[in-house]
Structures are given as C-alpha cells and as structure tokens.
Amino acid sequence: MSLPDYTYLPKIMLAPNGARRTKADHPALPVTISETVEAARSAFEAGADGLHTHVRDEHQRHCLDAGLYRELLSELALVVPDMFAQITTEAVGRYSPLEQRDLVRAIEPRAVSIGLREMTSEGDTPEVSAFYHEQRDRGVAIQHILYDVADVDHLTDACASGLIPADGLQLLFVLGRYTTGQQSSPSDLDPFMSSLARLEEKLEIKADWSCCAFGQGETDCLLRAMALGGKVRIGFENNLFNQDGSLATSNTERVRDLIRAMEDKP
C-alpha cells in the first residue's frame, strides 16, 4: 500500500458528478455514496490517482452535509485507501462563506477545493484570512478554484498581502465555464499560463496546478495542460463525451479515453 501524498495534486483526478448534473443527464452519473465509491474504485484501477468529491441529498441535489461527507470519506478509505480524496465547498448559490468554512472545520479533511471568488464573496475579511491560515496550520491541502485571470490576479494579491498563505499553493484552472454552451478549447489555457507566470514571479514560488475543461474539448484541453507541466481533473462533472465525440458510458471510460490519448500523443 502506498498512501497518497497530499502535499502534491494527483496527476489525474476524477470528478465523477459535480454539483448540477443528475441521472437525467446520464444514468451512470453517481449520486449515492456507494455509487461514488464504486466510480472511484473503477477509475483508480483505470489510472486515476485522485478523486474530487461531491455528495448529494435524497433528491440528487448537491449539498454541504458533514455527515454524508464523513460517510463517503470513510468508505473511500476502506475501498481505495491509496487514492487522493478531496472534498468541495462549492456554493452553487445556496451556501454562504461561513457555511463553507463550517463544513471544512466540521470534517477536517485532508484536502478540499475552494472557489476563491465564493469564499471572498463578502470581501477579503479577517474571518476569511483566519480560516485559510488555520487550515494551512492543520495541514489541509487547499486547491484554489480559479475561473479566469481576474481570479488568479486576486489570489496573487491575496497571497502577497498575507491574506492567504502562499506556501504549498495548489490551483485549478477552469476552462470554458463562462463560454457559449460551456465549450472549452486548448487555447483557453493561454491566459491562465500568463497569469500563472506573474503569480510565480511575484510570490517567488512554484505553484502546483491542475486544469479542468467543460464540453467535448475536455480531452484536448487536458492533453495541452499536461504538455505544459500541469495535472488534470476529468469526469462527468464537466463533460460526458469522449475525444471522438461519442457519449462515454461511464466516468471510467473518460479516464481510459484520456490515458489512451496520452499514449497516442507523439
């Protein structure tokens, strides 16, 4: 057994369900804890080494429920103990920054993804700063979700001012979230790369970054990210289709499609 190192992001992180899609979008989309654990196990065997987790209520709605998250993390530790497991604080317009912080404090996870613009939606407050520093001191790996260059620049300034700790910085660049039809392309990564260079120069660090992409261009976007030295998040949260345009039968098929494309790329 080789336990996951939370100091670094996994190379391929599965995002099997997200906050918005349901089984009406795809029958294989996991919405229960057992379905999510099985999706994680299968994807891990296919080559994914990380999992980005959402939990759902009895109506398939995204929720920030500490009890459900504890149950999910416990099951994952039993079934796929070698897999990096990350929870999310995604607000989906329902949860406040305080509720997001309370979730993390209640669970004390090893890793969590946090949308910078969500956590600071009420301002760069002392409460926000205290939370980020508290989690750093507890050894929690926070991946900052960044939707555009403005988010990256905000994070750069927040780290430079001491609002957010800059050590061990983990980032996620989201491609295509606000494009027409939520369709991404590899060129969407270019502005992020420029802003990443500014962040690293100003903070004098090397950030650990990953990329996810909406729509049928997901595979091509992730290949470009890896070619530039990044890591990737893949799965039904952002896209249901393979590189050739066919509808994927499962999250595992998306992982296999990416790995096959990696192997075929000259």
Disulfide bonds with the S-S distance in Angstrom:
none
